[in-house]
Every structure is written in structure tokens, then in C-alpha cells.
Amino acid sequence: EPEVTQTPSHQVTQMGQEVILRCVPISNHLYFYWYRQILGQKVEFLVSFYNNEISEKSEIFDDQFSVERPDGSNFTLKIRSTKLEDSAMYFCASSEPGRSGNTIYFGEGSWLTVV
Amino acid sequence: DAKTTQPTSMDCAEGRAANLPCNHSTISGNEYVYWYRQIHSQGPQYIIHGLKNNETNEMASLIITEDRKSSTLILPHATLRDTAVYYCIVRGYSGAGSYQLTFGKGTKLSVIP
């Protein structure tokens, strides 16, 4: 069964450093998403991406965040200068349009720890 | 904010059916009901979705009331591996395809041996 894959599974970084989280969406999907979950809290939407541009973003997705599809298969989330409060599980997801509803499928997540 | 209300937690005996309720009284006519689950901080796993008809797949059944203000997810024979947080999500579908999901706190289902 096709799946969304994410790397790394866990990353520890120092405050102020740049981090890039990588994702390979399901191959025939056209819409890509990032969500995050701070430990013990709800899953929160960050951003959605379609046709090489951001289609929707939340208040959390401020100027320190950026997304990119550098080639035909990868989708990345960059955090420019990490803060302690960026420590969270980051989930990549993808979907395709369809008449019955475009189900969003999630990866297993990248756990980011900022120290 | 999430447009759904779910019980905080439920228990179910192994092998029995688990019935997870969800209220979505403000649902609009073109909004779908989606169910996901999350097992111990893994990625949310899609279970099933529906608009107004009842739906069934290999994982579960979804029963939506006629007025669409509530629904029930049914796991027919719960196993220990079904222990997870279950999220009921109302999601609009415009045809544009990028409508995101708004997660609430969900229902923590514990399947008991």
C-alpha cells in the first residue's frame, strides 16, 4: 500500500539552528501538508501546498517556516531558526482530488527536539 | 476550532464491538465526516469517511444519522491493537482539494483483555 515517508524519524538540534524535515508523498498525490503535534497536545495544521505554492497556512506558520518541493518527489519543511517551543512531532501528509473526498494520508512523523 | 464533540475516553472489551459516538450539530450540507485514529503518537491513520450514507470498509463502519448531526464509528471486533485516540473530523470539500483537517482531542479508546 502506498505510504507517505518522512525523514529523519528523530532529530535533536540546538536552539537557533536551521532544520529541514523531508517527506516523500504518495506518488500520484497533488496536495501536500505539514501538521505538528506538541507532546500531549492536539494535532495542528501548519500549511498546505499545491501546484508549487502555498494554498493555505495557519497562524503557527510564520516567517521562520518555509516549504518547498525541490524535485518531483520530495516535499520539505524548513525551520530557519529553531526555538525551544518548536519541539514537536511534525507530520507530513498528502492527498489527491477525487469525487468522494480527497482523503489525507499521513506519514509516521519526524520528532524534533530543540535543546 | 473542531466542529465535533466526542467523549474523552471509552473502554471496550476485546472481541466486542466498539461504538464511538460523535456530535457535529453544525455540519453543513457539503461537509464530510472523517474518522482517523492515532496510536501512541504515530501518524494519524485514516479509517473511514462519509457524507450522508452509511459506509463500511475493512476497518470499520460509519453510521450517520439522517439529520447528519451525529455519527457513530463502529469497530466490529475490537482487538488490543485498536487501543488509540480516535478523531471525528468534519471537513468541507469544495472540489479544490486542499481543505485541511482540524483535529480535536478525540476519544481515547482502551480495549481491555
Boltz contact constraints between the chains, C-beta under 6 A:
constraints:
  - contact:
      token1: [A, 31]
      token2: [B, 97]
      max_distance: 6.0
  - contact:
      token1: [A, 31]
      token2: [B, 98]
      max_distance: 6.0
  - contact:
      token1: [A, 42]
      token2: [B, 103]
      max_distance: 6.0
  - contact:
      token1: [A, 43]
      token2: [B, 103]
      max_distance: 6.0
  - contact:
      token1: [A, 45]
      token2: [B, 100]
      max_distance: 6.0
  - contact:
      token1: [A, 48]
      token2: [B, 98]
      max_distance: 6.0
  - contact:
      token1: [A, 48]
      token2: [B, 100]
      max_distance: 6.0
  - contact:
      token1: [A, 50]
      token2: [B, 98]
      max_distance: 6.0
  - contact:
      token1: [A, 55]
      token2: [B, 98]
      max_distance: 6.0
  - contact:
      token1: [A, 56]
      token2: [B, 98]
      max_distance: 6.0
  - contact:
      token1: [A, 91]
      token2: [B, 43]
      max_distance: 6.0
  - contact:
      token1: [A, 97]
      token2: [B, 97]
      max_distance: 6.0
  - contact:
      token1: [A, 101]
      token2: [B, 32]
      max_distance: 6.0
  - contact:
      token1: [A, 101]
      token2: [B, 49]
      max_distance: 6.0
  - contact:
      token1: [A, 101]
      token2: [B, 93]
      max_distance: 6.0
  - contact:
      token1: [A, 102]
      token2: [B, 97]
      max_distance: 6.0
  - contact:
      token1: [A, 103]
      token2: [B, 46]
      max_distance: 6.0
  - contact:
      token1: [A, 106]
      token2: [B, 43]
      max_distance: 6.0
  - contact:
      token1: [A, 106]
      token2: [B, 44]
      max_distance: 6.0
  - contact:
      token1: [A, 107]
      token2: [B, 43]
      max_distance: 6.0
  - contact:
      token1: [A, 108]
      token2: [B, 42]
      max_distance: 6.0
  - contact:
      token1: [A, 108]
      token2: [B, 43]
      max_distance: 6.0
  - contact:
      token1: [A, 109]
      token2: [B, 43]
      max_distance: 6.0
